[in-house]
Amino acid sequence: MNLHLTPPGGLARIRRLSGDPSIRERLAELGLTPGQVVRLLRRAPLGDPIEVLVRGYRLAVRREEAVAVEVESGA
């Protein structure tokens, strides 16, 4: 499952980052790394961007970036 499919309020553990190397690098720099637990807080009205809580701070990521984050639900 990918991060963009996580329901609002849901917890998920990051399994791996996929996609373009520049997107993977940017996500890792923002703290979205394998093993981290994230909570999807909310989506914008049109579904983009997505707000998540990771490492104690709120982060907004675009849908195309959230697709590159593979997660397992129920962390």
N, C-alpha and C positions, 0 to 999 in steps of 0.2 A: 504494500500500500504506500501511497505517496502522501506527503504532508498536506497537500491541498484537499485530500479526501477526508481528513480527520474532522470529526464534528466539533462545532464550537463548544468549548469547555473540556474537550477530550484531551487526555494525556497520551503521549506517544514517545517511544525511545528511537532515536535516530540509528538506523542500521548502516547506511552508507550514502554517499553523495554520488550522483551520476550526472551525465550530460557533459556539456562543454567544459573544458579545463578552466576557463576564466570564471565561469559561474561557480564551479566547485571551490576554487580558490577564494572567491569573494565570500561565499557562505561560510567557509572555514574561518576566515578572518573575522566574521561577525559572531562566531561562537557556535555555529551549527556544525558540530563535529560528531562522529560516531560515538554512541554511548550516552550522549546527553539526552535528558528528558525535556520535552517541550510540551507546552499547553497551548492549544489554539484558542485564543481569546475571542476573536471576532473576525468577520469578513466585511469588507466595504459593501455597500448596497449592490454593486454590479459584480462582486466576487473578487475584485482586485483593488488594492492589495489585501494581504492577510496579516493580521496582527498575532504574534506568538509571544509567549513568555519563555525565555531561555536564560539560564545562568543568572536569574534574578532581575533581568531587565526586559522591557518590552521592545519588540523588534517588528517592523513592518517589512514584509517581503512580497515581491511581485509573484503573481500566480506562476509564471514561467520558471521562477526560481524555486518555488515550493514543489513543483513537479519533479525537480531534480533531487529532492530530499526523500529518500526511502526510509519509512518508519515501520515499527511494529506497534500496534495499538495496545492500550492497557498497560502502560509502563507502570 
